[in-house]
């Protein structure tokens, strides 16, 4: 597969690292205005770094536009004459709908919206996919690529905004919870590096339990809590302070914000 990542910022770099780790390409073009920021990829085999988006498009079959919403329209307009029917156009731009992409490059092109998170750099992303009518025939290809970089879920495009909040922004939300756990562990007497390991491994274990068992979180909570025990005491104290409510409010606030971005 000949792949180009147009706009290799934080997320684009994460995708590139995942692709390189899994060797899922025959050639990989990485573009950015500031190519010096991509120096970490200089020695990678079959990887070309350039600030020429048109060149990257012409030399590739799969085009991943990892651009911020305010930049993608101009870049699409620039490269549009070089996009042909055989190209598969993937966009990770939050709030930038397929209909907008079609209005620039045409509805006869294969277009897939991709919403990964930064865990894609280590092959652990939760990536949601949605396609236009033409692009549906390329969905298996998209799943093949991104299943090597984590887990994929095909969803209707109207759910992409919510998926962005839960999966992409969600990484930051979970990081904050891990940080808070780390701070609590330090207050309880652990050294910072010990607290960090305790928090991260416990978070990993909790997620792994749910994934591998298929059980509901409350079932796993019931296995830990005992009558009049310390776990239920701590859970109730957190709930009295609004833990669940705060998380839900945060998700809703992010969703409202991304919908504002969509309208601009």
Residue, then its C-alpha position, 0 to 999 in steps of 0.5 A: x500500500x502506498x500511503x500519504x499522511x497529509x499534515x503530520x502533526x500530533x495525530x498524524x505522527x501517531x498514525x505514522x508511528x503505528x504504520x511504521x511499527x506494523x510495516x503496513x505500507x510499501x511507501x509512506x509520504x509524510x507532509x508538513x509545512x515544517x519538515x524539520x518537525x518530522x526529523x524522527x522519521x528521517x531514517x525510516x525505510x520507505x518513508x519520504x518527508x516533504x512539504x509538497x502535498x501534491x507530490x505526496x498525493x500523486x505518489x500514493x493510493x491512500x490519502x490520510x488527511x490528518x489536519x485541523x478543521x481550519x486547515x483541511x479545506x484549503x489543502x483539499x482545494x489545493x490537491x483536488x485536481x490530483x485526486x483520482x477515482x482510484x484514491x481512497x481519501x481518509x479524513x481525521x479532521x474533527x467536525x469536517x463532514x463528508x459532504x464538505x469533502x465531497x463538495x471540494x473533491x467530488x462525491x464520486x471519490x472514495x471518502x472515509x472519515x476516520x476518528x482514531x486516538x493517539x494510542x494509535x502510535x502503540x497499536x491500541x487505538x479505538x478507531x471509528x469509521x464512516x464512509x460516503x456511498x462510493x467509499x463503502x466499497x473501501x471500508x474493508x481496506x480501511x478496517x484492515x489498516x486500522x485494525x493493525x493499529x488497534x480496534x475499529x468500529x464502523x458507525x453512521x457518520x452522525x455518530x462521529x462527533x460523539x465518537x470523537x469525544x468518547x475516543x479521541x478526547x477520551x484519552x485526555x479524560x482518562x489521563x486526568x483520572x490516572x493523574x488524580x489516582x497518582x496524586x492520591x497515591x503520593x498523598x498516601x505515602x508512595x514515591x511519585x514513580x511508584x504511584x505512577x506505576x500503581x495507577x497506570x497498571x491498575x487502569x490497564x488491568x481494569x480495562x483489560x478485565x472488561x474487554x476480556x470478560x465482556x462483563x458490565x463495569x458494575x459486575x466487576x465493581x461488585x467483585x471488589x466491594x464488600x459490605x462495610x468495606x473500604x472500596x464501597x466507602x471510597x466509591x460512595x465518597x467519590x459519588x457524593x462529590x459528583x464523579x460520575x456526574x462530572x464525567x458525563x457533564x465533561x463528555x456533553x460539554x465536549x460534544x457541544x463544543x465539537x458541534x460548534x466547530x462543525x457549524x463554523 
